[in-house]
Amino acid sequence: MEVLGGPYYAVAGAGESHGPAVTTIIHGCPPGHRIRRADVQPYLDRRRPGGNKHGTPRNEKDKVVFLSGLYRDEVDVLLGGSKLSVDVDGASFETEGYEDGFTTGEPIAAIVLSTSKKSGDYTQFAGPNGEVRPGHTDLVKYHQSKGFVDIRGGGRSSYRSTISDVIGGSVARIILQQLFGVHILSSISQVGTLRASKTLADHLSIKNADEIVSTLDSAEIPSIDTEFASAAGEAIKETRKRGDSLGAAVEVVAVGVPPLLGNPLYQSLKVRLMGALGGLNAVQSCEIGSGVDVIERTGSANNDPIRHDGYQSNTHGGLIGGITTGSPLVARVGFKPTSTINLPQQSVTKNLRDIEFELAKGRHDPCVGVRAGVTLESRMAIELLNALLAYQASAHVGDAINLFGDE
């Protein structure tokens, strides 16, 4: 079984790239938190294909409809927006989705329809003589499923499956913000050989989070360093023209994270975060805090000084021994270049006959990192809420989450 998070707060999803819809079920959401569809939709807008000029040409609206797990006595407000209709066996059915309600503690279900599909673009990958895209899951998924695999758009291996990540993560981050004022943001810090000179970790605070969001929204690509964003956007555009792709690094930062969440060793929050962030499609690396830079330092240079008011620096990236310290939670995630490109490559068919592969048709991101930030934020939120619920379920029930005093 594949779920994100767990065992307290977990997100499960189903749906293929060119299937009718992506469905999501959220387990373990605590009751009493107000969730409005309008508060979740902006995160899906950031993730959706067609939402950024440097992403895939596929254009999906990706409107979410909530189907369960929310309630309020003002039923006209609860049902005040979205509708679903289907035609089955000549009969038409219509119902309302939930627009604005409070979590009940029961599973939350949501659906996002897929309406912009060009399934004919993928016939060259069909059957045992179907061709394999280097770097993609075509070969391993075909043999793992004994040939019974959905080839359209990559099937379940498509980045489209991350709709469930974003829905589950959006609910989690709304609750974290309601409880502790937590903000989780991301910024592209590298595209190819181009590196940003400004980092989100050095600039983000609870007080300026809205200002940082405005900067990210107005940049060529979502980066706090607008000069870098402009240069990186141009590089992506030129790479797309050549039929090639670029890798990227994305910085993810959470501020307002309460201390003492997580466990050491096997259920370390570091283990879980690195697994959740590092396990996303196309990710090849995940670093916490100063990451690989610590290799070249001495202990005296790397240790963060501590005073009565807290840690004076944040080399540790908000985690020590897999437990949060109250400092900003900082991660840097590296994405490989998009595997699907328009240049000739050496490959095989699914029955392992050597071929010179050329993509016949298809739509893809020239740099997958451009749209990945919101999914990384969502996965971080899921793990943080799960860690918070684990803390509350332990012997600390009723204790205030505090370490260095009230500030």
SULPERA-V111807 format. One record per helix or strand of 2 or more residues. SS is the DSSP state (A for helix, B for strand). FROM is the first residue (numbers start at 0). LEN is the number of residues. Records with the same first field share a line. If there is no record, write none. Layout:
SS = FROM-LEN  FROM-LEN
This chain:
B = 3-2  9-5  20-7  33-3  63-5  69-2  82-6  90-6  99-4  107-6  182-9  193-2  247-8  282-6  305-2  309-2  318-2  322-2  328-7  344-5  353-4
A = 36-11  74-4  118-7  137-7  151-6  158-22  199-4  208-10  225-16  264-3  268-10  290-6  298-4  368-25
